[in-house]
Amino acid sequence: MSFLAQIFSSKQTPDQAQSATFLEQLAQRRTIYRIGKNVSQQPQALDQTIRQAVRLGPSAFNSQSSRVVNLFGQAHQDFWDMVKEKLRQIVPAENFQATSDKIDSFAAGFATVLFFEDQNVVKSLQEQFAAYADNFPIWSEHSTAIAQFAVWMALSEQGLGASLQHYNPIVDEQVAERFGIPAHWKLRAQLVFGSVEAAAGEKDFIADDTRFKTFY
């Protein structure tokens, strides 16, 4: 069994995760679909963890364009209720039960992190650095990806499971109205997290020679 496979097959406690190397923590972070509300951490502490993870993430030109809204309790439930109702309008009735069950599995989690990108920041950089104007929307996507990854790793380090979802843009208007989101914030992803109720399966990797090249 490979080193990474051993890590994947192990079940680390939060204390063990704290002492793990970064690569071990990276291997421990997986997409967890069976999550619950059996979380020992207080929402306020998790809120601060998420904020710090986003603060410390790099961004092009130090733009700090990422914006985050943390949803706990009823706010978390309201978000997934909104998603379900929008999907009810789209998915054929005969197929909706599977969709409803999937959304319920996310609502069963403890909280949801909404990731946005501030388009005013992007436009301002385009005006200031016209030579790179076409790149700033791309770099904004890089920034939110880094923020999402940083938060996911920080939560995984604390023994929490999560999965990254993308129900934007179908709920953008409802989210903006419910949570007072500025019009220039663009919703990019949703990270739902909670207690790990069932571990992820084993992860396969494509061959290195397909993915990597190294020159000396």
C-alpha positions as CSV (number, residue, x, y, z in Angstrom):
1,M,0.0,0.0,0.0
2,S,1.4,3.4,-1.0
3,F,2.1,6.2,1.6
4,L,-0.9,8.2,0.3
5,A,-3.2,5.1,0.3
6,Q,-2.3,4.5,3.9
7,I,-3.3,8.0,4.8
8,F,-6.5,7.8,2.9
9,S,-7.4,4.5,4.6
10,S,-6.7,5.9,8.1
11,K,-9.1,7.8,10.3
12,Q,-7.3,10.7,11.9
13,T,-8.6,12.4,15.0
14,P,-8.5,16.2,15.1
15,D,-5.5,16.0,17.4
16,Q,-3.6,13.7,15.0
17,A,-4.5,16.0,12.1
18,Q,-3.0,19.0,14.0
19,S,0.4,17.3,14.1
20,A,0.3,16.0,10.5
21,T,2.5,17.4,7.7
22,F,0.8,19.5,5.0
23,L,0.9,16.6,2.5
24,E,-0.7,14.3,5.1
25,Q,-3.4,16.9,5.7
26,L,-3.8,17.3,2.0
27,A,-4.3,13.6,1.6
28,Q,-6.8,13.6,4.5
29,R,-9.0,16.2,2.8
30,R,-11.6,14.4,0.8
31,T,-15.1,15.1,-0.6
32,I,-17.4,13.9,2.2
33,Y,-21.1,13.6,1.2
34,R,-22.4,12.0,4.4
35,I,-22.2,14.8,6.9
36,G,-24.1,15.7,10.0
37,K,-24.5,18.2,12.8
38,N,-22.4,16.3,15.4
39,V,-19.8,19.1,15.6
40,S,-18.0,20.0,18.8
41,Q,-16.7,23.4,17.6
42,Q,-18.7,26.5,18.3
43,P,-20.0,28.5,15.2
44,Q,-18.1,31.5,16.4
45,A,-14.8,29.6,16.4
46,L,-15.5,28.1,13.0
47,D,-16.4,31.5,11.6
48,Q,-13.0,32.8,12.8
49,T,-11.2,29.8,11.3
50,I,-12.8,30.4,7.9
51,R,-12.0,34.1,8.0
52,Q,-8.4,33.5,8.8
53,A,-8.0,30.9,6.0
54,V,-9.4,33.4,3.5
55,R,-7.3,36.2,4.8
56,L,-4.1,34.2,4.5
57,G,-4.7,32.9,0.9
58,P,-2.8,34.6,-1.9
59,S,-4.4,36.6,-4.7
60,A,-3.2,38.2,-7.9
61,F,-1.9,41.8,-7.2
62,N,-2.9,41.2,-3.6
63,S,-6.4,42.0,-4.9
64,Q,-8.2,40.2,-2.0
65,S,-11.2,40.0,-4.2
66,S,-12.8,37.0,-2.4
67,R,-15.9,37.6,-0.3
68,V,-17.3,35.0,2.1
69,V,-20.7,34.6,3.8
70,N,-20.9,31.9,6.5
71,L,-24.3,30.3,7.1
72,F,-25.0,28.5,10.4
73,G,-28.3,27.3,11.9
74,Q,-31.5,28.6,10.2
75,A,-29.5,30.5,7.6
76,H,-27.8,27.3,6.5
77,Q,-31.2,25.6,6.3
78,D,-32.7,28.5,4.4
79,F,-30.1,28.4,1.8
80,W,-30.7,24.7,1.0
81,D,-34.4,25.2,1.1
82,M,-34.0,28.0,-1.6
83,V,-31.9,25.6,-3.7
84,K,-34.5,22.9,-3.5
85,E,-37.3,25.1,-4.5
86,K,-35.4,26.5,-7.5
87,L,-34.6,22.9,-8.6
88,R,-38.2,21.9,-8.2
89,Q,-39.0,24.4,-11.0
90,I,-36.3,22.9,-13.2
91,V,-36.2,19.2,-12.6
92,P,-39.0,17.0,-14.0
93,A,-41.4,15.9,-11.2
94,E,-40.7,12.2,-11.9
95,N,-37.0,12.7,-11.3
96,F,-37.2,15.2,-8.4
97,Q,-37.1,12.8,-5.5
98,A,-33.4,12.0,-6.1
99,T,-32.6,15.7,-6.4
100,S,-34.6,16.4,-3.2
101,D,-32.7,13.7,-1.3
102,K,-29.4,15.1,-2.5
103,I,-30.2,18.6,-1.3
104,D,-31.4,17.2,2.0
105,S,-28.0,15.5,2.5
106,F,-26.4,19.0,2.3
107,A,-29.0,20.5,4.6
108,A,-28.1,17.7,7.1
109,G,-24.7,19.3,7.5
110,F,-23.7,21.9,10.1
111,A,-23.0,25.0,8.0
112,T,-22.4,26.4,4.5
113,V,-19.8,28.7,3.3
114,L,-20.8,30.9,0.3
115,F,-17.8,32.1,-1.8
116,F,-18.2,35.3,-3.9
117,E,-15.8,37.4,-6.0
118,D,-16.1,41.2,-5.8
119,Q,-16.5,42.4,-9.4
120,N,-15.8,46.0,-8.5
121,V,-12.3,44.9,-7.5
122,V,-11.8,43.1,-10.8
123,K,-13.0,46.1,-12.8
124,S,-10.8,48.5,-10.8
125,L,-7.8,46.4,-11.5
126,Q,-8.7,46.2,-15.2
127,E,-8.8,50.0,-15.3
128,Q,-5.5,50.4,-13.3
129,F,-3.6,47.8,-15.3
130,A,-5.1,47.9,-18.8
131,A,-2.4,45.7,-20.2
132,Y,-3.6,42.8,-18.1
133,A,-7.3,43.6,-18.3
134,D,-8.3,40.3,-20.0
135,N,-6.5,38.3,-17.2
136,F,-8.1,39.8,-14.1
137,P,-11.4,37.8,-14.5
138,I,-9.3,34.7,-14.8
139,W,-7.1,35.6,-11.9
140,S,-10.3,36.3,-9.8
141,E,-11.3,32.7,-10.4
142,H,-7.9,31.6,-9.2
143,S,-8.4,33.7,-6.1
144,T,-11.7,32.1,-5.2
145,A,-10.4,28.7,-5.9
146,I,-7.5,29.3,-3.5
147,A,-9.9,30.7,-0.9
148,Q,-12.2,27.6,-1.3
149,F,-9.2,25.2,-0.9
150,A,-7.8,27.1,2.1
151,V,-11.1,26.9,3.9
152,W,-11.6,23.3,3.0
153,M,-8.2,22.4,4.3
154,A,-8.7,24.4,7.5
155,L,-12.0,22.6,8.2
156,S,-10.5,19.2,7.3
157,E,-7.7,19.8,9.8
158,Q,-10.3,20.1,12.5
159,G,-11.8,16.7,11.6
160,L,-14.8,18.1,9.7
161,G,-16.0,16.8,6.3
162,A,-17.1,18.9,3.4
163,S,-18.1,19.0,-0.2
164,L,-17.9,21.8,-2.7
165,Q,-21.1,22.6,-4.6
166,H,-22.1,25.0,-7.4
167,Y,-25.8,25.9,-7.4
168,N,-25.0,29.4,-8.7
169,P,-26.4,31.1,-10.7
170,I,-29.9,29.6,-10.2
171,V,-30.2,30.9,-6.6
172,D,-28.2,34.1,-7.0
173,E,-31.2,36.4,-6.7
174,Q,-32.7,34.7,-3.7
175,V,-29.4,34.6,-1.9
176,A,-28.8,38.3,-2.5
177,E,-32.3,39.2,-1.2
178,R,-32.1,36.8,1.8
179,F,-28.6,37.7,3.0
180,G,-28.2,41.3,1.7
181,I,-25.5,40.6,-0.8
182,P,-24.2,43.5,-2.8
183,A,-25.0,43.4,-6.5
184,H,-21.2,43.5,-7.4
185,W,-20.5,40.2,-5.4
186,K,-20.7,37.2,-7.8
187,L,-21.5,33.9,-6.2
188,R,-18.9,31.2,-7.3
189,A,-19.3,28.2,-5.0
190,Q,-20.8,26.8,-1.8
191,L,-18.8,24.6,0.6
192,V,-21.2,22.6,2.9
193,F,-19.6,21.0,5.9
194,G,-20.3,19.1,9.1
195,S,-19.4,16.0,11.1
196,V,-18.1,13.0,9.0
197,E,-20.9,10.4,9.1
198,A,-19.3,8.1,6.5
199,A,-15.8,8.2,5.2
200,A,-14.9,8.7,1.5
201,G,-14.0,5.8,-0.6
202,E,-10.5,5.0,-1.9
203,K,-9.2,7.6,-4.4
204,D,-7.6,6.5,-7.7
205,F,-4.9,8.5,-9.4
206,I,-4.1,8.7,-13.1
207,A,-0.6,7.7,-14.1
208,D,2.1,10.2,-13.3
209,D,3.5,10.2,-16.9
210,T,0.1,11.4,-18.1
211,R,0.0,14.3,-15.7
212,F,3.6,15.4,-15.0
213,K,6.8,16.3,-16.9
214,T,10.1,17.0,-15.1
215,F,13.3,18.5,-16.6
216,Y,16.7,19.0,-15.1
